[in-house]
């Protein structure tokens, strides 16, 4: 039995590139040798006759040479194809695919490897693109967090610098609006001194937020009760929905579909509500938003506590920090006490108000330090001119008050004149006319000009303004008869 002839083994297509090149070499090198041998043996040596075997030999040789040529050409065409494809891919066209017949030689393996490589590169590029989009999102979130943290530092700085409470509340509300893609931010505080508990909006920020300043929450409001009962941040979004009553109460007043409302505590009591909101659909608040809102709420609580303590300290203080004289609150209270005593024992009590003439111009010309020196100098001159039972206070930037118990208006007027002349003389030696300080005064007495401290202050200021209008550097006790220098 003859074995079946395997044609595939005779084909060069599945052979290696090295094998094909060797075959090409043999075909293209042996052929010239055979032709030369043949011509020498048949034409040069024996004779020059023409034979049929010569033609056959030449035809066979030409066929073999042509076969070797096409074999070499096929090899190099495939190499050039791979080279061109590699250039296209190297130029940036990673979607290009090399079309190579499935053969088991080295060129076929290179083509397959090159296609696999480009496919891997495409996959990596897709992953890089995905990572790039994620990185952009992360960078945006980082920028938002940086802005929020910067805002927290700004609010903390305002608190430590002792800024006004209204400024702190306004800036805090503005900064909160950068949280959670918010359209509006609001701050409600509990009103004091009213029979019914009420929360009113003290600050708001955002587009079309004017209506928020009209919002008030009273005891019994479902939204307010929810905050006070839970003592936690109240969330209204697509997942965490308030009760129907609370949601309706909030949305009808605030005109916001979503909100993040955090209570502000002071001494264990809810004194305010800090919140943000928007009207986005299918919106969801993140855990980070809740934590940051809680920090902002704590900042507001610190600001409120500082303001409360500051006002309490101001009430307890009785002395002016710069001059050491009694402050206005103490002078008014002391004057009221002296009036009560004077009424009880039917004795007089007078009040003198002094105002420094043109102190603002002096300060603009010579600076704050020198103007403070003037105030201290006047403090000594006035205090040195009264008795131990009298009380001297600083009741304004450039205003001094003197309480004179047991003194009627005429006696108070004489003392005021002595003080005015002493001040005028003390500064008269100044070479610069702009540095010559004078004062104007007004005198009031109980019960002629009033029966309480407020009325005596009003009358004394009225007479003080009269002295100013008459050219300054004078004391007026009665409008019709001012006393000039």
C-alpha positions, 0 to 999 in steps of 0.5 A: 500500500502506498502512503498518501502523499501529504501535499502540505509538507511539499508547500513552502507557505508553511515553511520558516523564513530562513528555510525560504531564503535558503531555497531562494539562494539555492535556486538563484545560485545553482541555476547560473552554475548549471547553465554555464556547465551545460554551455561549456560541455555542449557548445564550447568543448565538443561542437557548436551544434543545436540540440533539443535537450539544450532548449529544454535545459534552458527552459527548465533553468529559466522556470527555476530562476523565475520561481526563485525570483517570485519566492524571494519577492513574496518574502520581501513583499510581506516584510515591506507590508509589515514595515509599512504597517509598523510605520502607520501604527508608530505615527499614531493610528493604533486602530490600523490592523495588519492584514497577513495570511495565516501562515506559520512563518516568522513574518506571519508571527510578526504580523500576529504579534503586531496586531496583538500589540496594537490591540493591547495599546488600544485597551491601554489607551481606553483605560487611560482615557477612563482614568483621565475622566476619573482623575478630572472628576477627582481634581474637581472634587479636590478643588471644591474641598480646597475652596470649602476648607479655605472658607472655613479658615476664613470664617475662623480668622474672622472669629479670632479677629473679633469681627462683627457678628453680622459679617461673620454670619453673612460670609459663612452663609455665602461660603456654605453655598459652595457645598453640594451644588447648592443654589441657595444657602440660608441661616435662621436664628431664634428671636429673643424677647418675643412671646412665641418662639420664632426662627427668622432668616438672618442671612441668605445667599444665592440666585433669587434668594430675596424670598428667603428673608421673608421666611419665619418658622414658628413653634409647631412647624413640622420642619422645625419640630423635625430638627429639634426632635432629632438634634441632627442634620435634616436631609431632604433628597431622592433617598431621604425624604421628610414626612409629607407634612415636614417636606411640604412645610419646607418646600412651600416656604423655602421653594427648594426641592432638596435641602441639608439643614443643620441645627446650631446649638448654644448651651444645649439649645437649638438657637439656629439652623444653617442650610443649603438647597437646590432644585435638582432632580434625583439629587443625593447628598454625600456624607462629606457634605453633611460633615462639612455642614456640621463644621460650618454650623459649629463655626456659627455657634462659636461666633454666637457664643463669642458675641454673647460673651463680648456683650456680657463683658461689656455690661460688666466693664465700667472703665474705658480702656484708653483713659481709665475713666468710667464708661457710658453705661456706668455713668448713666447708671450712676447718674440715675442713682444720684438722681434718685438720691437727690429726689429723695433728699430734695437735693440738686444733681447736675450733669456736664457734657464736654466735647473736644472741638475739631478732634477729627481734624486733629487726628487726620493731621497728626495721627491716632497716637497723638490724638490718644495723647490728647484724650489722656491729657484731657482725662487728667485735667478734668479729673484733677478739677473735680472732687472725690464724690464727683464721677468723670466718664468717657461717653463717646470718642471725643465726649466726656461726662461729669456727674456733680452731686449736690451741685445746682446748674449755676455751681456746675456751670462754674466748675465747667468753666474752670475746666474749659479754661484750664484745658484752653490754657494747657494747650495754649503754649503749642506753637502750631495753632492746629494743636491748640485744643479747646472744648465745648460744654453743656450743663443740665440739672435735675429736676429742672431739665429732667427727672431721669438720666436719659432726660439730663443727657438729652438736655446737656447734649442740646446745650452742647450743640448750642455751644458748638453753633456759637463758635465752640470753646464755650459752656452753655447752661441756658440757651438764652444766656450762653457763657463765652470765654 
